[in-house]
Amino acid sequence: MSSEAVSGIVQLMRAAAPPGLPHLNEPSRRRLRDLTRSLITAKPDATAEHDRFLAIGTRDLKLPAAELTESLHGATILVTGGTGCIGAALLKELAVFGPDRLVSVSRGVMPSPPPASPGPAGSTGPAGSPGEAGQERVEYLHADIRDRDALVSVVEAVRPSVIFHVAAQRDPGLAEVEVYRTLSTNILGTRNVLSAAAAAGVPQVVYASTGKALRPFSPDMYTASKRAAEWITTEAARAGDLLCSAARFTHVVDNSIIYRRLLDWAADPAAAIRLHSPEIAFYAQSARESAQLLLLAFLGARRGELRVHAITDLGWPVCLLDLALAVLGRASATMADGETPPVYFSGYDAGYEEVPFPGLYDPQTAGDVSPLLNSFETAAVTESPSPQADAFKLELARDPRPHTTFSALVGACDRTREPDLLRREMNKLSWALLDTTLRAAPGPALARSAVLAKAHWDTMSADHRQVLEMISDLAGAR
């Protein structure tokens, strides 16, 4: 069926149930169910997209094995969040290089049962789980990174050669509900890891960040918290005693929040497949790639600066609508006629920015570097330990304002768990970090971003207009 016909079905679905409904009434469900069946029929190639998504889970990177063996053989290595998906994959990768001790510290003492995550094409089982080769060598310790005293005790007892800091609250939707948990884990927890490392004389920390941090400002708590953690790590690197580096991840297939939701919804006739929009496409990588990228970031660290690493070629973005239709089509084959859950385009939930700032990417460099770098960061690209990854030096102007607003945020976290108050303090820190980011950005990159964004002024949000005004002012001053 033609793309025009598919668009027509989508428009009928939006008319049958407009975005923002907390619940679907029965007439809307029936109409959406019929249109969903039509959409599945109209997009038979959705199954190929589903298979492509699952196949991403088998990808890996080529590592400089000799260099890693030289650096890690006989070492004592600590991984925060080692019971999670990426942490477990990292421990498995590290075991290959002959460390003397491999230690995981997390809120869970032992690896939890692996989630139902995509494996080889055509299956929905775990692609890689704790307990595989090498995992039996791991020492599993218990400490919450938010508990500074407990973390310090663990780090002082283990005395690692390097800490891989993977533990985080990673659900953007949950971050808007559990604001305190998100900020205390992603920001204060990262500060605790860095300070515990410095106090124990740990030489190096590698931080697991997110591609969402390429947005120099975001009102979303998950994005803002990870961006702030990159700043904290940069400050620790600048001090010179601690060698710091970072890796940015995008959607990890093996531990995909949205894929698990699709599987759950598709198996429940009373549910609805809730998609923010039919136009969503997203980059994805495997847990193994993520672990290997952390190893490249370990090798790529340089004294006195924070180098951030990201996979250069993430492939073509995955179409979320096709993924949902394929999952639904497979599930409907086992359901009685009329029980197929409908697709509903619900609009964007809090924590998910509908449209990114339009000056983040420069078409002149698109495709040459990782899509997890923005136009300012692309200008700071430097050498990387692998041709499959890009690295850039995170540049931030030295300014006391972020420190002041960060202190206010810490104070607020000490006093209250009230979400709106914490959100306001986080936003203040985000604006301060945006200013330090833009003032360190190259003038030509600022000017180019301003030109690209101005064409979208009429459709931009108030926040994005403020970002553009700041960029334009600085570009003019340069």
N, C-alpha and C positions, 0 to 999 in steps of 0.2 A: 504494500500500500504506500502511496506517496506521502511525503513529509507534510503536504498540505492537509491530507486526510487525518494524519496523526494529530496535527495542530488543531484541527476541528474537533476531534474527540476530546482533547485536553481542554479546549474552551468550554465544551458542554459539561465536562466534569467540574470545572470551576464555577459554572453557572448553577449546577445542581447543588453544590455545597461550597459557599465562599470561604476564604481563609478565616481562621480565628475562632471556629466553633469548638467549644470544649467537648461536645458530644454530637454525634450524628443521629438524627431521628430516623425512624424506619423507612419512610418514603425516600429520604436522601440516600440511605444505605442501599436500597433496592436499585435506585437509578445509577448510583456509582458502581454497584456490582456489575450491572449490565454493561456500562461503559468500560469498566476495567476489562471485562472479557473481550470487548471489541478492541481495546488497546493491545492486549496480549496477542490477538490474532493479527493486528496491524503491524506488530514489531517482532516478526519471527527471529530476527537476528539478535534479539536480546539474550538468547542462550549463549551465543558466542561471546558476548560481553561478560556474562557470568563466568564462563570458562577462563576468559582472559584475566579476570579479577582473581580467581583462585590460583591461576598459574603464577601470579606475582609472588605468591607465598613461597615459591621454590627458587626465587632469584637470590644471587649472592654477589659479592664483590671479590675481586682478586686482591689478596693481601700480600705485602712484602714480608714473607714468612721468616726469612733469615733475620731481618731487622727486628721483628717482633720477638723472635726467640732470644736474640741477644739481650733485649731489654726486659723480658718477662721471665726468662728461665731462672728459677730459684727465688723469684720475688714473692713477697707477701701482698696479696691483692684483696681489697675490701670492696664489695659492691653493695650499695644501698638499693633496696628494692629487688634483691636477687630472687625473691619468690614470685615475682611478676613475670609476664611474658617476655619482655625484652631482657630483663635481668637474668632470667633462666637461660635465654639464648646466649647472652654475653658470657655467663659462667661456662657454658659448653665450649664457646670459642676460646676462652682464656685457657681452659684445661689443656688444649693442644700444645701450648707453648711451654709447658713444664714449670709452672710456678711451684714454689715450695708450699704455700698455703693459699687456699681460696676460701674467702669468708663472705657470707651473705649476712647483712643486717637488715631486718625489716620488722614490721608489726607482726607478721606471721613467722613462727619459728621454723616451720618446714614448708616446702613448696605446697601450695594448694592444688587441688585437682585442676587440670587444665580446662579452660572454657571450651565450649563447642565453637571451634574456629576453623576456617577453611584449610584443608590440606590439599592433596593432589586434585587435579581437575576431576569434577564429578563426585567429590566427597565433601563432607562437612565435619570431619573429625579433626583433631589437633594435628597441626603440621610438625610441631616440635614441642616436647613437653619435658618438665623436670623429671629427672630419673633416668635420662638417657646417658650414653657413654660420657664419663667425666663428671657427671653430677654427683656420683656417690662420694667424690673426694671433697665436696664442699662442706664447710662447717657453717651451720645455720644458727645465727644468734638473733636474739630478740631485742629490739629497741625501736622506738618511734622517733623519727628524725625531728619531730617537734619537741621532744623531751631533750633539752640540751645536756643536762647532767648525765642521763643514761647514754646518750650518744658519745659524750666525751669519755665516759668510762670504757665503752667498747673500743673506741679508736686508740685510747692510751694502752689498753690491754693487747690489742692486735698489732699496733705499730706497723701499719701497712706501708709498702713502698709507693702505692698509688691507690687512690679512691676513685671508683667510677660511681658517680652520683646519679642514679636512675630513678629513685623513689619520687613519686609525684602524685598529685590528684590531677587526672588527665581528662575528665569528662567536662566539656564546655557547658553543657546544660546543667549538670549538677553544680558547677561552679557558681551559677547565678542564684542557686537555692542555698547552698552551704558555703557562703562567702567566707566565713571565718576559717572553716576547714581548708579551703583552697588557699587563702592567703598565708595561713600559718604553716601549711605544708610546703607550698611551692616557693614562697619567699623566705619566711622565717626558718623553715627547715633547711633551705639551701644555705642561709647564713650560718646556721648551726653546724652544718657539715664543714663549711670552709673554716670556721673558727676552731672547731675541734681538730681539724687537720693542722692548722697553724700551731695550735697549742701543743700537739704531739710531735711536731717536727716532720709531718708527712711531706714528702717532696712535691707531690703532684696530685691534682684533682681534675677529673674529666667530667663535664656536666652534660646531661642529656636534656636538650632544649626541644623546642617545637618550631616547625615552619611558620606557625601563626605569629611568632615573634618578629617576623619580617615587617609586620605592621608597626611603625614607630609610635603610633597611638591607636588605642582601641578602648572603647568603654566596656568591653567584655572582660569579665573577671579572670577567666582562664588565660586568655591572651595577655592581658595586662600583667598578671602574676608571673608568667614565664618571661616576659620582656624585662620585668623588674629583676628577676633572678639572673638574667644575663648581665644586667648592670652590676649587681652585687658581685658576680664572679669577675667581671672586668675590674672592679675596684680592688678585689683581692689580688688579681694578677698584677696590677699596677704597683702594688706594694713591693713586689720583687722577690719575696721569700718563697712564695708558693707558685709553682708552675701550673697554669690553668689553661684549659682549652674546652671547646664545646662542640657538640654535634646537634644539628637540627633534624628532627624526624617529621614526616608527614603521616598520613593515615597508614597504620600498620595492619596488614591483612590478617595476620595470625591472631590479633587481639582486637578485631574490629567491633566497635560499639554498635555501629549502624547495621552491620551484617548480622550480628546476634539478634538485634531487634527485628530485622526483616524475617529471620527464621522463626522467631517467637510469634510475631504477628501473623505470618502466613499459616502457621499451624493452628491458629485460634479463629474459628468461624465468627466469633463475636467481636473480634478486633477489627482494626482498620490499618492499612499500610499508610502511615502518616509521613508524607514527604514535604519538606519545606517548599519545594518548587520543582517543576518538571525539567528545569534547565540546569540543575546542579551537576557538576562534574568535579571530580577530585583526584589528586595524585595519590599514589599508594606505593608502599614498599614492604618488604618482608621483615620479619623479626630478625632473621639472620643478617640481612643487609644492615639493619639498625645496629646490631651488635658489632658488626665489622666496621661500620662507620665510626663507632666509639673507639675502636682500636686505631683507626687512621687518625682520629682526633688526638689520641694519646701520643702518637708519633709526631703529629704536626704542631705540638705546643711549642711556644717560644717565650722566653723570659720577658717579663714586664708588659705583656699584652695578652689579650684574649683573642685567639684565632677560632673562628666558628667554621665548622665543616658541614657540608651537605652533599648529597648524591647529585651528580651532574645530570644524568639522564634518568628520569623517573618514568619514561615512557609516556604514552598518550593518557590523559586523564580518563578515569572511569566514569561512565554515565550512570548516575544513581537510579534514574528511572528504568533504564534497561536492566540493571542489576535487580531492582525490586520486581519487575515483571517476570524475569527468569525464575527467581525464587518462588514467586507466587504461582507461576505456571507449573512448576514441578510439584508444589504442594497441592495444587488443585486437582491433580491427577488422582490423588488418594482420597479426595473429599466427595461427599454426595453432591449431586447437582444443586446449585443454589446456595451452597455454603461458602463459596469463595469469598474471603475477606476483600473488601473494596480498597482501591487506592484513593486517598484523600490528600489534596494539596492544601496543607494546613497553614502555610505561611511560616515565617521564620520565628523560632523560639528565642527567648532571651539567651544570650551567650553565643549566638551565631549571627555574624554580621552579614546582612543581605548583599551589600555591594562594597567591595574594598575601595579604599581611596584610589581614585583613577590615575594618580601619578606615581604609583608604586613600581610599575614596570615600564621599562623603556623598550619599545619595539626594535630599536637598533641593536640591542644586545640580547633580546629574547631568543632562546634556543642555544645560545653560546655558553651560558652558565646555568646553574641550578635554579629552578623556579622558586626555591626557598630563600633566595636572596632578592632584596629590593634594589631599586635603581641606585640608591646611595651606596649600598654595600657592594654592588657590582663594581663600582669605581675603586674599591679597596681590595679587590681580589689579589691574592698572592700565591706563592707556590704551595702545592699540596703534596702529601705523601703518595697520592695515587692519581692517575689520570681519570679515574672514575668519580672523583670527588673534587669539589671546589672548596677553597678556604679563603676567608677574608679576615682582616683585622678589624674588630669592632671598635670604631672610633667614637668617643664621647668627649665633649668639651669638659674641662675641669670646672666645676661649678658647685658652690655650697648648697644651692637650692634643693637638688634631689636628696641630699643628706638631711636637710631640715624636714622636708615632707616625709621622708622615710622614717625619721624619728617620730613624727606625728602619727604615722600609720602604726608603728610598733606600740606606741602609747595607747592608741585606740584598741588594738588587739589585746592589750593587757587589761583594759578597762571593761570591754564589752564584746559581745558577739552579735550585736544588732546589725543586720545586713546592710541597711541603708546607710548607716553612719560609716561602716567600714568601706562600703562602695564609694562614698564621697571622698574618703581619705585616699583610697587607691587611685581615684581619678586625678586627684591633685598630684600624686606622685607620677602618674602617667604623663600629664602635661609637662611636668618639670623634666622628665626624661626625654620627651619629644624635643624640647628646646635644646637640651644638651646634644642630642643626636643631630639635629639640623645644623647647629652651629659648628659641628665638626665635619659636616658633609662638604665635599668639593663644590665650589661655586657652579661649574658647568652642570653638574648633576642636579643641583637645586633649580637652576634656570630651566633645564630640560623638563623636570618634573612639573614645574609651574605651568609651562606651556601645554603639556599634555593634560593637566588637570583642569585648566581654565575652560576648556571646551565643554566641560560637564557641569559648569557652575549651576545652571538652572535646575539640575536634578540631584545636586549634592545635598547631603544632610548638613545640619548646623555644625556638627563636629568636623566634618570634612572641609567645610568652608573655612573654619578657623585654622585647620591644618594648612590649607592652601594659602591663606593670608600670611601665616608665619613663614612658609617657604618663599613666597613672593617677596616679603620684606627682606629676608636674608639674602635672597638672590640679587635683589636690587642693591643692597648694601655692599655686596661683593664686587 
